[in-house]
Amino acid sequence: MIKSHKKRAQRVLNKIGQLNYFHDEKYDKRRNQLRKLIIEKTSVPIDKLPPDLVGFSIVQLTDMHLRPFTQVELIERAVIKTNALNPDLIVLTGDYVWHDEQDILDLAPVLAKLKAKYGIYACLGNHDVETDPVFITRIFEQHNIPVLINQGVNLTVGDSKLYLAAIDDAWKGEPDISKAMADHPGGNAPTILLAHEPDVIDWYADDTRISLQLSGHTHGGGQIVSKKGRGLVKSHLGKKYIRGLHRVKQSWVYTSRGIGSTGLPLRHNCPPEITYIRLVNGLIDRHSNIS
């Protein structure tokens, strides 16, 4: 559990978050990209992808960090934009709060408005584990959002299976990939692994069943990125795969910049991100147009 002095500090900062700057409609006109949501689209080629899964779409939302600087208004816009994409699956990859687990009470009802044909699933991040993972998990599940902790589920898509697995947070939790993969159906069923910290793909990439890992945690490099692409901060277990799509052995990892902000209420060359991924067959150009 997080120390009470951190909660008290956040509650003081929450007063700053009440300023109109964090709620108004002028976010697109400011140089600060704190609230300027961007949809990032990419194709992920998977070898021997079953035909029923070609074109399968996934939206990833991560690092919402509700309060003090990320307000419900930003999350509501992210939900509206996500639903407009009409994804097959939505995944949430951790860090829903900053230092106060009670903020999940305002976040979960908003995320419950997300819609996807094959459901919405979540994993935990380091801030969730540091605050109160049991409470956060319970509130999510009360809003029909399953939280996977060292678990996996089989999704039936036509005549094919897609295995969705998630580990506990690798930094503050107790990740167990063996448990997470225990229910894999075998054969050529691809696995999508939810893991809050991106660099853990190096731990698991020898398992050829894992086609794609979806992560957050880095805030794209600490929310402030130079013209040369250098981030202000390198996170623990987020120093190598800081943002975007990376090939790791026979797997891929995608690291989202996330939606929320912590520390300084500032984003530069690193706007909040909604990630839209489409699965495609084979090793094509990952930057191809997927409109």
N, C-alpha and C positions, 0 to 999 in steps of 0.2 A: 504494500500500500504506500502511496505517496505521502511525504511528510506534510503535516498540516500547514507549515509556514508557506509552502508553495501554493497551496489552495488559497490562503489568505492573500498572497501577492497577486494571484490571478484575479481575485474578486475586486481588488483595488484597480487593476488594469481594465476590468470589465466596464468601469465608469468611462474610460476613454472610448471603449467600443460602442458606447451609447451615442457618441457624437454623430452628427448627420453625415460626416465624411464616410462612414462605414455603412450607410443605409441609403443614400440618395441615388439618383439616376444619372449622375455625371461621371460614372466610372470610366466610360469609353473616351472621355475628353481629357483625362489626366495622363501624365507621363508614368505615374505609378500604376503598374499593371495588377495591383493587388486584387481587383475584383473583375478583371477583364477575362472572362472565360473563353477558352479556345478549345475547339474540337480537333483533336489530332487523330488522323485516320491512317492506318497502315495495314498491309496484307502480311500475313505470316505463313510462309510456305512450309508445309509438313509433308514429308515423304510418305507415300502410300496412304494418304488420307482417304478414308472411306468415302465413296461418292455422296452419301447422304449428308456428310459433314462439309462438303465443298461449299463455300459461301457462308458457313455458319458465322454469325456475328456476336461479338462480345463487347460490352461496354464495361470499362473499369473506372471506378471512382475511388479515390484514396486520399488519406491525410486531410480529412475535413477540419480537424482541430477546431471544433465549435468553441468560439470565444477564447480570448477577449476580442481579437481583431476580425475573426471570421464570424459573420452573423448569419442568422437563419435565412435572410434574404438571398445570400449567395448560394446557399444549398438549394433553396427553392428554385432558383433559376437553373441550377445544374440538373435538377430532377426534370424540369420541363424540357430542357434541351435533350436530355438522355431519352426520355420517352418519345420525343419526336424522331429519334433515330430508329425506333422500332427494333431494338436488338433481340436476338434470340436468348441471350443470357446476360445478366448483370452481376458483376462481382465487386465487392467492397474489400479493399485490402489494408485496412487498419488505420489506427490513430484517428479515432472519431472525436476524442476530447483532447485537451491539453493537460491541465492538472486537476480538473474537477470532474469526477465521474457523473455528478448530477446533471451535467449538461447533456448527457445522453437522453434525458427525459424530453428535451426539446428537439433533439436531432432525429431520434428514431421515428416519430410520427411523420416527419417530412420524407425520410427515406422509404417509409412504408408506401408512399405514393408511386414508387418506381414500378414499372411494368415490363415484364419480359416473358416470352413464351415458355421458357424452361426454368424460370425462377430467378430469385435474387439470393445470393449466398455471400457470407462474410467470413473474414479471418480477423485475428487480432494483431495490433501493433504494439510497440514498446510502451507507448503512453497508456494504452488500454490496460496492459498488464500491470503497469506501475500504479495505476489508480485503483480500479476494482474490476477485474475481468469477469468475476461471477455476476456482479450487478449489471455490467454492460451486456453480457451475454443474455441474461434473463430479460432485460428490457427489449433487446432486439427480437428475441424469440416470442415475446408477447405481441410483437408487431409482425409476426410471420416472416422474420428474416433469420434463417438458420445460420448459426455461427459454427464453422468447422474448425475444430482444434485437434490436430493429428488424426484427421478423419478424411474419408472420401465418399463421394456419391456417384453412382452410375446414372447418366442421363441417356435415355433412349431417344435417338433421333432417327426416325424411319426404321430401317433395319440395322442401324449401327449404334455403337456405344461411344459416348464421350465420358471419360473419367475426370471428375473434378475433385482435386485433393487440396488440402491445406494443412500447413504445419502451425504449431504454436509459435509465438514470436521467438525468433532466433536469438535475440539479445537478452530479453528479460524473462522469457518463458522457458519451456522445456520441449523443444521441437523433437519430433520422432517421426522420421520419414517412413520407417518400416510400418508403423501403425497407419500413417496416412495413406500408404499404398496397399494396405492389406486386402482391400476389396476390389482391386483392379481386376477386370473381367478376363484379362489375358488377350491373346491374339494381337491384332494391330490397332486396338482401341487407343487413341491418343490420350495423353494426360495433360490437363491444364493444372498447374500447381500454383496455389496462392501462398505467397511468402512475403511478409512485409519488407524485409531487408533484401535487396537485390543480389548482393554478393554471395549469398548462400547457394546460388546456382552452382558455384564451383564445388560445393560439397556433394551435389546430387546429379551432376550432368553425366556421370558414368551410367546412370540408370536410363537406358535408351527408351524406356516407356514415357519419360517426361518430355513432351514435345515443346511446351512453353511454360515459363514461369512468369507470373504477373506480380509486380512489386511496386512499392512507393518509397517512402521513408526519406529520400534524399532532398525532397523539395526542389529537384532539378539542379542541385548544387548550392543549397542554402538560400534560394529565392532570388539571389543576385548573381547574374552571369555576365562576364565581360564579352566584348565583341569577338574575342577569340574562343569563346565557349568555356572559359574557366569559371568555375563556381567559387563563391565566396567561402563556402564551408564544405568539407568532406565529412560525411557522417560515418559513424561506426557501422561496419558491414554495408557501407554504401559508398565506398571510395573508388570502386572499379567500374561498375555499371551505373553511371550517375543519372542518365536519362536516355530515353529512346530504346531502340531495338538493337540487341547484340546477339551474335551467334556464339554459343559456347558448346564445343564438341558437337553432338548431334541434337542439342536442344537450343532453344531461344530463351532470352529473358527480355522482358519489356519493363522499363522503369518509368513510371509516370511522375510528372512534376508535382502532382497533387492539386488539391483545390484550396485548402486552407493555408494559413501562414502563422508562424510562431516567431518569437524574438522580435525583430523589427517589423512593423507593419508596412513592408515594402517588397515589391517584386520588380525586377529590372531584367529585361531580356529573358524572362522566365514566368510567363503568365500562367494562371491556374488552368488546369487541363482536365478535359473529359476525353478519355481514350476509347476510340472505336477500332476494334480489330476484326478483321475478316480472315478466316482460315481458308487457305488455298492449297491446291495439290502441287507438290514438287518444289524445286528450288528456283523460283522466279525472282525477279528483281523486287526486293521488299519495298521499294519506294514507288511501285507502280500505282497508277490511279485506280481507286476503288469506288468511284462515285456511283 
